[in-house]
Amino acid sequence: MKTVEFYFDLSSPWTRLAFHNIQPIIEENGAQIIWKPFLVGGVFNAVNQDVYAARENPDNRKFVHSFRVLKDWARLAGVAMNFPSEHHPVKSVHAMRLCCALEDDQQTLHRFATAAFNAYYDEQRNLDDPAVLVAIANELGMDGSALAARTQEQEIKDRLRANTEEAIARGAYGSPSIFVPFGDGERMYFGNDQLPLVNWAIKQA
């Protein structure tokens, strides 16, 4: 069975799409997916600072076009993309630490991430607000306050840092970064539009 690793940050709209769209690919191929929370801002700071320059130029044609295409991808996928909101670009460190607190329970992490994506990209809730994260967790029947407390533990902070550094070391430059075993090594794919290549790489087993 192929195991696909999906490094993600909740603040990325393209990750919201890929998170949704990769799931039928995994199911179709009988593969396994491991959700890996990381901090995309840490990745940008280390290896892709051009992202910040692009954001500062409102007339950047590529940037403007990407937002338009983003909405088309969302319509094609059938997911809400009520974006951008007043919270964009959102700081995601609190949210991603909470995801790290759930990482060892992949099913629960998947449930929380799904709800958090919906909260941000449909309901325009602020994922940088710990109270919002607590509320999302509580709505899923989790103990939101206990999870929020865990985000302040050094173990969880270290895990988020380690996941981010691991992704960078493997070649990541943004979110989502998707790793598929291939031959004697692995392939890295980036973003929603490279999911056909993820599907192809899985099938090469």
DRENPA-3360 file (N, C-alpha, C; in nm, 2 decimals, always signed):
BEGIN
1 = MKTVEFYF = +0.08/-0.12/+0.00/+0.00/+0.00/+0.00/+0.09/+0.12/+0.00 ~ +0.06/+0.22/-0.09/+0.14/+0.34/-0.10/+0.09/+0.43/+0.02 ~ +0.18/+0.50/+0.08/+0.15/+0.60/+0.19/+0.19/+0.74/+0.14 ~ +0.09/+0.82/+0.13/+0.11/+0.96/+0.08/+0.12/+1.05/+0.21 ~ +0.21/+1.14/+0.21/+0.22/+1.24/+0.32/+0.18/+1.38/+0.27 ~ +0.09/+1.44/+0.34/+0.03/+1.56/+0.30/+0.06/+1.67/+0.40 ~ +0.16/+1.75/+0.38/+0.19/+1.86/+0.47/+0.10/+1.98/+0.44 ~ +0.04/+2.03/+0.54/-0.07/+2.13/+0.52/-0.07/+2.24/+0.62;
9 = DLSSPWTR = -0.11/+2.36/+0.58/-0.14/+2.47/+0.67/-0.28/+2.52/+0.64 ~ -0.36/+2.54/+0.74/-0.50/+2.58/+0.72/-0.52/+2.71/+0.66 ~ -0.41/+2.80/+0.66/-0.43/+2.93/+0.61/-0.42/+2.94/+0.46 ~ -0.39/+2.83/+0.39/-0.37/+2.83/+0.25/-0.50/+2.79/+0.17 ~ -0.56/+2.88/+0.09/-0.68/+2.84/+0.02/-0.66/+2.72/-0.08 ~ -0.54/+2.72/-0.14/-0.51/+2.61/-0.23/-0.50/+2.48/-0.16 ~ -0.46/+2.48/-0.03/-0.46/+2.36/+0.05/-0.60/+2.32/+0.08 ~ -0.69/+2.41/+0.10/-0.83/+2.38/+0.13/-0.88/+2.30/+0.01;
17 = LAFHNIQP = -0.85/+2.33/-0.11/-0.89/+2.26/-0.23/-0.83/+2.12/-0.24 ~ -0.70/+2.12/-0.22/-0.62/+1.99/-0.24/-0.66/+1.90/-0.13 ~ -0.69/+1.94/-0.01/-0.73/+1.86/+0.11/-0.86/+1.79/+0.07 ~ -0.95/+1.86/+0.00/-1.07/+1.80/-0.04/-1.05/+1.70/-0.16 ~ -0.98/+1.75/-0.26/-0.97/+1.68/-0.38/-0.88/+1.56/-0.38 ~ -0.78/+1.55/-0.28/-0.69/+1.43/-0.28/-0.76/+1.31/-0.22 ~ -0.87/+1.33/-0.14/-0.93/+1.22/-0.07/-0.99/+1.11/-0.16 ~ -1.06/+1.15/-0.27/-1.11/+1.04/-0.36/-0.99/+0.97/-0.43;
25 = IIEENGAQ = -0.88/+1.05/-0.46/-0.77/+0.98/-0.52/-0.71/+0.88/-0.43 ~ -0.70/+0.91/-0.30/-0.64/+0.81/-0.21/-0.74/+0.69/-0.20 ~ -0.87/+0.71/-0.19/-0.96/+0.60/-0.19/-0.96/+0.52/-0.31 ~ -0.96/+0.58/-0.43/-0.96/+0.51/-0.55/-0.84/+0.42/-0.57 ~ -0.72/+0.46/-0.51/-0.60/+0.38/-0.53/-0.57/+0.29/-0.41 ~ -0.66/+0.29/-0.31/-0.64/+0.20/-0.20/-0.51/+0.24/-0.12 ~ -0.48/+0.37/-0.13/-0.36/+0.42/-0.06/-0.39/+0.46/+0.08 ~ -0.29/+0.50/+0.15/-0.30/+0.56/+0.28/-0.25/+0.70/+0.28;
33 = IIWKPFLV = -0.31/+0.79/+0.36/-0.26/+0.93/+0.37/-0.23/+0.96/+0.51 ~ -0.12/+1.03/+0.53/-0.08/+1.08/+0.66/-0.09/+1.24/+0.65 ~ -0.17/+1.29/+0.74/-0.18/+1.44/+0.74/-0.07/+1.49/+0.83 ~ +0.00/+1.59/+0.78/+0.12/+1.64/+0.85/+0.10/+1.80/+0.87 ~ +0.06/+1.84/+0.98/+0.05/+1.99/+1.00/+0.19/+2.05/+1.00 ~ +0.20/+2.17/+0.94/+0.33/+2.25/+0.94/+0.29/+2.39/+0.93 ~ +0.39/+2.48/+0.94/+0.37/+2.62/+0.94/+0.42/+2.68/+0.81 ~ +0.33/+2.71/+0.72/+0.38/+2.76/+0.59/+0.45/+2.89/+0.59;
41 = GGVFNAVN = +0.42/+2.97/+0.69/+0.50/+3.10/+0.71/+0.65/+3.07/+0.74 ~ +0.67/+2.96/+0.81/+0.81/+2.92/+0.84/+0.88/+2.88/+0.71 ~ +0.81/+2.81/+0.63/+0.86/+2.77/+0.50/+0.89/+2.89/+0.41 ~ +0.80/+2.98/+0.40/+0.82/+3.10/+0.32/+0.94/+3.18/+0.37 ~ +0.96/+3.19/+0.51/+1.07/+3.27/+0.56/+1.20/+3.20/+0.53 ~ +1.20/+3.07/+0.52/+1.32/+3.00/+0.50/+1.36/+2.99/+0.35 ~ +1.26/+2.96/+0.26/+1.30/+2.93/+0.12/+1.22/+3.00/+0.02 ~ +1.12/+3.08/+0.05/+1.03/+3.13/-0.05/+0.97/+3.27/-0.01;
49 = QDVYAARE = +1.06/+3.36/+0.01/+1.02/+3.50/+0.05/+0.96/+3.58/-0.06 ~ +0.97/+3.53/-0.18/+0.91/+3.60/-0.29/+0.76/+3.61/-0.28 ~ +0.70/+3.52/-0.20/+0.55/+3.52/-0.18/+0.51/+3.66/-0.12 ~ +0.59/+3.71/-0.02/+0.56/+3.83/+0.04/+0.56/+3.95/-0.06 ~ +0.66/+3.95/-0.14/+0.67/+4.06/-0.24/+0.55/+4.05/-0.34 ~ +0.51/+3.94/-0.37/+0.39/+3.92/-0.46/+0.27/+3.98/-0.40 ~ +0.25/+3.96/-0.27/+0.13/+4.00/-0.20/+0.13/+4.16/-0.19 ~ +0.25/+4.22/-0.19/+0.26/+4.36/-0.17/+0.22/+4.44/-0.30;
57 = NPDNRKFV = +0.22/+4.37/-0.41/+0.19/+4.43/-0.54/+0.04/+4.40/-0.58 ~ -0.05/+4.48/-0.56/-0.19/+4.45/-0.60/-0.21/+4.44/-0.75 ~ -0.12/+4.49/-0.83/-0.13/+4.48/-0.97/-0.06/+4.36/-1.03 ~ +0.00/+4.27/-0.95/+0.07/+4.15/-0.99/-0.03/+4.07/-1.07 ~ -0.01/+4.05/-1.20/-0.11/+3.98/-1.29/-0.12/+3.84/-1.25 ~ -0.01/+3.77/-1.22/-0.02/+3.63/-1.18/-0.10/+3.61/-1.05 ~ -0.08/+3.70/-0.95/-0.15/+3.70/-0.82/-0.30/+3.72/-0.84 ~ -0.33/+3.82/-0.92/-0.47/+3.85/-0.95/-0.54/+3.74/-1.02;
65 = HSFRVLKD = -0.47/+3.68/-1.12/-0.53/+3.57/-1.19/-0.55/+3.45/-1.11 ~ -0.45/+3.42/-1.02/-0.46/+3.31/-0.93/-0.58/+3.31/-0.84 ~ -0.62/+3.43/-0.80/-0.74/+3.44/-0.71/-0.87/+3.41/-0.79 ~ -0.87/+3.45/-0.92/-0.98/+3.43/-1.00/-0.99/+3.28/-1.03 ~ -0.88/+3.21/-1.06/-0.88/+3.07/-1.09/-0.91/+2.99/-0.97 ~ -0.87/+3.04/-0.85/-0.90/+2.98/-0.72/-1.05/+2.95/-0.71 ~ -1.13/+3.06/-0.74/-1.28/+3.05/-0.73/-1.33/+2.94/-0.83 ~ -1.27/+2.94/-0.95/-1.32/+2.84/-1.05/-1.29/+2.70/-1.00;
73 = WARLAGVA = -1.17/+2.68/-0.94/-1.13/+2.55/-0.89/-1.23/+2.51/-0.78 ~ -1.27/+2.60/-0.69/-1.36/+2.57/-0.58/-1.50/+2.53/-0.64 ~ -1.55/+2.60/-0.74/-1.67/+2.57/-0.80/-1.67/+2.43/-0.86 ~ -1.56/+2.40/-0.93/-1.54/+2.26/-0.99/-1.54/+2.15/-0.88 ~ -1.48/+2.18/-0.76/-1.47/+2.09/-0.66/-1.59/+2.08/-0.57 ~ -1.68/+2.18/-0.58/-1.80/+2.18/-0.50/-1.78/+2.22/-0.36 ~ -1.67/+2.30/-0.33/-1.65/+2.35/-0.20/-1.66/+2.50/-0.19 ~ -1.69/+2.54/-0.07/-1.71/+2.69/-0.05/-1.57/+2.76/-0.05;
81 = MNFPSEHH = -1.57/+2.88/-0.11/-1.45/+2.96/-0.11/-1.49/+3.10/-0.10 ~ -1.54/+3.13/+0.02/-1.58/+3.27/+0.06/-1.46/+3.34/+0.10 ~ -1.38/+3.38/+0.01/-1.24/+3.42/+0.04/-1.20/+3.53/-0.07 ~ -1.12/+3.63/-0.03/-1.06/+3.65/+0.11/-1.15/+3.72/+0.20 ~ -1.12/+3.70/+0.33/-1.20/+3.77/+0.43/-1.12/+3.88/+0.50 ~ -1.18/+3.94/+0.59/-1.10/+4.05/+0.66/-0.98/+3.99/+0.74 ~ -0.98/+3.86/+0.76/-0.87/+3.80/+0.84/-0.75/+3.76/+0.75 ~ -0.77/+3.77/+0.62/-0.66/+3.73/+0.53/-0.55/+3.84/+0.52;
89 = PVKSVHAM = -0.42/+3.80/+0.52/-0.37/+3.66/+0.55/-0.37/+3.64/+0.70 ~ -0.42/+3.52/+0.73/-0.44/+3.49/+0.87/-0.31/+3.43/+0.93 ~ -0.27/+3.46/+1.05/-0.16/+3.39/+1.12/-0.22/+3.25/+1.16 ~ -0.14/+3.15/+1.14/-0.20/+3.02/+1.16/-0.13/+2.94/+1.27 ~ -0.04/+3.00/+1.35/+0.04/+2.93/+1.44/-0.04/+2.86/+1.55 ~ -0.14/+2.93/+1.60/-0.23/+2.86/+1.70/-0.30/+2.74/+1.64 ~ -0.36/+2.76/+1.52/-0.44/+2.66/+1.46/-0.35/+2.54/+1.43 ~ -0.23/+2.56/+1.38/-0.14/+2.45/+1.34/-0.08/+2.38/+1.46;
97 = RLCCALED = -0.07/+2.45/+1.57/-0.03/+2.38/+1.70/-0.14/+2.29/+1.74 ~ -0.26/+2.34/+1.73/-0.37/+2.25/+1.77/-0.38/+2.13/+1.68 ~ -0.36/+2.15/+1.55/-0.35/+2.03/+1.46/-0.24/+1.93/+1.51 ~ -0.13/+1.99/+1.55/-0.02/+1.90/+1.59/-0.06/+1.82/+1.72 ~ -0.14/+1.89/+1.80/-0.19/+1.82/+1.92/-0.27/+1.70/+1.89 ~ -0.33/+1.70/+1.77/-0.42/+1.59/+1.72/-0.35/+1.50/+1.63 ~ -0.22/+1.52/+1.59/-0.16/+1.45/+1.48/-0.15/+1.30/+1.50 ~ -0.13/+1.26/+1.63/-0.12/+1.11/+1.65/-0.25/+1.04/+1.64;
105 = DQQTLHRF = -0.36/+1.11/+1.63/-0.50/+1.06/+1.61/-0.54/+1.11/+1.47 ~ -0.50/+1.05/+1.36/-0.52/+1.10/+1.23/-0.67/+1.12/+1.19 ~ -0.75/+1.03/+1.24/-0.90/+1.05/+1.21/-0.95/+1.17/+1.27 ~ -0.91/+1.20/+1.40/-0.96/+1.32/+1.47/-0.90/+1.44/+1.41 ~ -0.77/+1.44/+1.37/-0.71/+1.55/+1.30/-0.78/+1.58/+1.17 ~ -0.82/+1.48/+1.10/-0.89/+1.50/+0.97/-1.02/+1.57/+1.00 ~ -1.09/+1.53/+1.10/-1.22/+1.59/+1.13/-1.21/+1.74/+1.17 ~ -1.11/+1.76/+1.25/-1.09/+1.90/+1.29/-1.04/+1.99/+1.17;
113 = ATAAFNAY = -0.95/+1.94/+1.09/-0.90/+2.02/+0.98/-1.02/+2.05/+0.88 ~ -1.10/+1.95/+0.86/-1.22/+1.97/+0.77/-1.31/+2.08/+0.82 ~ -1.34/+2.08/+0.95/-1.42/+2.18/+1.02/-1.35/+2.32/+1.02 ~ -1.22/+2.32/+1.04/-1.15/+2.44/+1.04/-1.14/+2.51/+0.90 ~ -1.12/+2.42/+0.80/-1.13/+2.48/+0.66/-1.26/+2.54/+0.63 ~ -1.37/+2.47/+0.67/-1.50/+2.52/+0.65/-1.53/+2.65/+0.72 ~ -1.48/+2.66/+0.85/-1.49/+2.78/+0.93/-1.43/+2.90/+0.87 ~ -1.31/+2.88/+0.81/-1.23/+2.99/+0.75/-1.28/+3.03/+0.61;
121 = YDEQRNLD = -1.30/+2.93/+0.53/-1.33/+2.95/+0.39/-1.47/+2.96/+0.35 ~ -1.56/+2.93/+0.44/-1.70/+2.94/+0.42/-1.76/+3.05/+0.52 ~ -1.74/+3.03/+0.65/-1.80/+3.12/+0.75/-1.71/+3.24/+0.78 ~ -1.59/+3.25/+0.73/-1.50/+3.36/+0.75/-1.47/+3.38/+0.90 ~ -1.45/+3.27/+0.97/-1.41/+3.28/+1.11/-1.26/+3.30/+1.12 ~ -1.22/+3.36/+1.23/-1.08/+3.39/+1.24/-1.00/+3.28/+1.31 ~ -0.92/+3.21/+1.23/-0.84/+3.09/+1.29/-0.73/+3.14/+1.37 ~ -0.70/+3.27/+1.38/-0.59/+3.32/+1.46/-0.64/+3.34/+1.60;
129 = DPAVLVAI = -0.77/+3.33/+1.62/-0.83/+3.35/+1.75/-0.84/+3.22/+1.83 ~ -0.77/+3.20/+1.94/-0.78/+3.07/+2.01/-0.92/+3.04/+2.05 ~ -1.01/+3.14/+2.08/-1.14/+3.11/+2.12/-1.22/+3.05/+2.01 ~ -1.19/+3.09/+1.88/-1.26/+3.03/+1.77/-1.22/+2.89/+1.75 ~ -1.09/+2.86/+1.77/-1.04/+2.72/+1.76/-1.10/+2.63/+1.87 ~ -1.12/+2.69/+1.99/-1.18/+2.61/+2.10/-1.33/+2.58/+2.06 ~ -1.39/+2.68/+2.00/-1.53/+2.66/+1.96/-1.55/+2.56/+1.85 ~ -1.46/+2.56/+1.75/-1.47/+2.46/+1.65/-1.45/+2.32/+1.70;
137 = ANELGMDG = -1.35/+2.30/+1.79/-1.33/+2.17/+1.85/-1.45/+2.13/+1.94 ~ -1.50/+2.22/+2.01/-1.62/+2.19/+2.09/-1.74/+2.15/+2.01 ~ -1.76/+2.21/+1.89/-1.87/+2.18/+1.80/-1.85/+2.04/+1.75 ~ -1.73/+1.98/+1.75/-1.71/+1.84/+1.71/-1.71/+1.74/+1.82 ~ -1.75/+1.79/+1.94/-1.75/+1.70/+2.06/-1.62/+1.68/+2.12 ~ -1.52/+1.76/+2.09/-1.39/+1.75/+2.15/-1.38/+1.85/+2.27 ~ -1.28/+1.84/+2.35/-1.25/+1.93/+2.46/-1.16/+2.04/+2.41 ~ -1.23/+2.15/+2.36/-1.15/+2.25/+2.30/-1.06/+2.32/+2.40;
145 = SALAARTQ = -1.10/+2.34/+2.52/-1.01/+2.41/+2.62/-0.89/+2.32/+2.65 ~ -0.90/+2.19/+2.65/-0.79/+2.11/+2.68/-0.69/+2.11/+2.56 ~ -0.75/+2.11/+2.44/-0.66/+2.12/+2.32/-0.59/+2.25/+2.31 ~ -0.66/+2.36/+2.35/-0.59/+2.49/+2.35/-0.48/+2.50/+2.45 ~ -0.50/+2.43/+2.56/-0.39/+2.43/+2.66/-0.27/+2.35/+2.61 ~ -0.30/+2.24/+2.54/-0.19/+2.16/+2.48/-0.10/+2.24/+2.38 ~ -0.17/+2.34/+2.31/-0.09/+2.42/+2.21/+0.02/+2.50/+2.28 ~ +0.01/+2.52/+2.41/+0.11/+2.60/+2.48/+0.22/+2.51/+2.54;
153 = EQEIKDRL = +0.21/+2.38/+2.52/+0.31/+2.29/+2.57/+0.43/+2.29/+2.48 ~ +0.55/+2.28/+2.54/+0.67/+2.28/+2.46/+0.68/+2.17/+2.36 ~ +0.63/+2.05/+2.40/+0.62/+1.93/+2.31/+0.55/+1.96/+2.18 ~ +0.44/+2.03/+2.19/+0.36/+2.06/+2.07/+0.43/+2.17/+1.99 ~ +0.48/+2.27/+2.05/+0.55/+2.37/+1.98/+0.67/+2.31/+1.90 ~ +0.74/+2.22/+1.97/+0.85/+2.16/+1.90/+0.81/+2.07/+1.79 ~ +0.70/+2.00/+1.80/+0.65/+1.92/+1.69/+0.62/+2.00/+1.57 ~ +0.55/+2.12/+1.58/+0.52/+2.20/+1.47/+0.65/+2.25/+1.40;
161 = RANTEEAI = +0.75/+2.29/+1.48/+0.87/+2.33/+1.43/+0.94/+2.22/+1.36 ~ +0.94/+2.10/+1.41/+1.00/+1.98/+1.35/+0.94/+1.94/+1.22 ~ +0.80/+1.95/+1.22/+0.73/+1.91/+1.09/+0.77/+2.01/+0.98 ~ +0.78/+2.14/+1.02/+0.81/+2.25/+0.92/+0.95/+2.23/+0.87 ~ +1.05/+2.20/+0.96/+1.19/+2.18/+0.92/+1.20/+2.06/+0.84 ~ +1.13/+1.96/+0.87/+1.13/+1.83/+0.79/+1.08/+1.85/+0.65 ~ +0.97/+1.93/+0.64/+0.92/+1.95/+0.50/+1.02/+2.03/+0.42 ~ +1.08/+2.14/+0.48/+1.18/+2.22/+0.41/+1.29/+2.13/+0.36;
169 = ARGAYGSP = +1.34/+2.04/+0.45/+1.45/+1.96/+0.42/+1.42/+1.86/+0.30 ~ +1.29/+1.83/+0.29/+1.25/+1.74/+0.18/+1.22/+1.81/+0.05 ~ +1.23/+1.95/+0.05/+1.21/+2.03/-0.07/+1.09/+2.11/-0.07 ~ +1.01/+2.12/+0.03/+0.89/+2.20/+0.03/+0.92/+2.35/+0.02 ~ +0.83/+2.42/-0.05/+0.84/+2.56/-0.06/+0.70/+2.63/-0.04 ~ +0.60/+2.55/-0.01/+0.46/+2.61/+0.02/+0.37/+2.50/+0.06 ~ +0.24/+2.53/+0.07/+0.14/+2.44/+0.12/+0.03/+2.43/+0.01 ~ -0.02/+2.31/-0.01/+0.03/+2.18/+0.04/+0.15/+2.12/-0.03;
177 = SIFVPFGD = +0.23/+2.05/+0.04/+0.34/+1.98/-0.01/+0.31/+1.83/+0.01 ~ +0.31/+1.76/-0.10/+0.26/+1.62/-0.10/+0.37/+1.52/-0.14 ~ +0.40/+1.42/-0.06/+0.51/+1.33/-0.09/+0.46/+1.19/-0.12 ~ +0.50/+1.14/-0.23/+0.45/+1.00/-0.28/+0.58/+0.92/-0.30 ~ +0.58/+0.80/-0.24/+0.69/+0.70/-0.27/+0.70/+0.67/-0.42 ~ +0.82/+0.67/-0.47/+0.84/+0.66/-0.62/+0.97/+0.59/-0.64 ~ +0.97/+0.47/-0.69/+1.09/+0.40/-0.72/+1.16/+0.37/-0.59 ~ +1.29/+0.41/-0.59/+1.37/+0.40/-0.46/+1.37/+0.52/-0.38;
185 = GERMYFGN = +1.29/+0.62/-0.42/+1.28/+0.75/-0.35/+1.14/+0.80/-0.33 ~ +1.12/+0.92/-0.36/+0.99/+0.98/-0.35/+0.98/+1.10/-0.45 ~ +0.85/+1.13/-0.48/+0.82/+1.25/-0.56/+0.75/+1.35/-0.47 ~ +0.79/+1.48/-0.48/+0.71/+1.59/-0.41/+0.63/+1.66/-0.51 ~ +0.50/+1.68/-0.48/+0.41/+1.76/-0.56/+0.35/+1.87/-0.48 ~ +0.32/+1.98/-0.55/+0.28/+2.10/-0.48/+0.15/+2.15/-0.53 ~ +0.06/+2.18/-0.44/-0.07/+2.25/-0.48/-0.18/+2.16/-0.53 ~ -0.29/+2.22/-0.55/-0.41/+2.14/-0.60/-0.39/+2.10/-0.75;
193 = DQLPLVNW = -0.33/+2.18/-0.83/-0.33/+2.15/-0.97/-0.24/+2.03/-1.01 ~ -0.15/+1.99/-0.91/-0.06/+1.88/-0.94/-0.12/+1.74/-0.89 ~ -0.24/+1.74/-0.85/-0.30/+1.62/-0.80/-0.31/+1.51/-0.90 ~ -0.33/+1.54/-1.03/-0.33/+1.44/-1.13/-0.19/+1.37/-1.13 ~ -0.08/+1.44/-1.11/+0.05/+1.37/-1.10/+0.06/+1.29/-0.97 ~ -0.01/+1.33/-0.86/-0.01/+1.25/-0.74/-0.08/+1.12/-0.77 ~ -0.19/+1.12/-0.84/-0.27/+1.00/-0.88/-0.18/+0.91/-0.97 ~ -0.11/+0.97/-1.07/-0.02/+0.90/-1.16/+0.09/+0.83/-1.08;
201 = AIKQA = +0.15/+0.90/-0.99/+0.27/+0.85/-0.91/+0.22/+0.73/-0.82 ~ +0.11/+0.74/-0.76/+0.06/+0.63/-0.68/+0.04/+0.51/-0.76 ~ -0.01/+0.53/-0.88/-0.04/+0.41/-0.97/+0.09/+0.34/-1.03 ~ +0.20/+0.41/-1.01/+0.32/+0.35/-1.06/+0.37/+0.23/-0.97 ~ +0.32/+0.22/-0.86/+0.36/+0.11/-0.77/+0.35/-0.03/-0.83;
% end
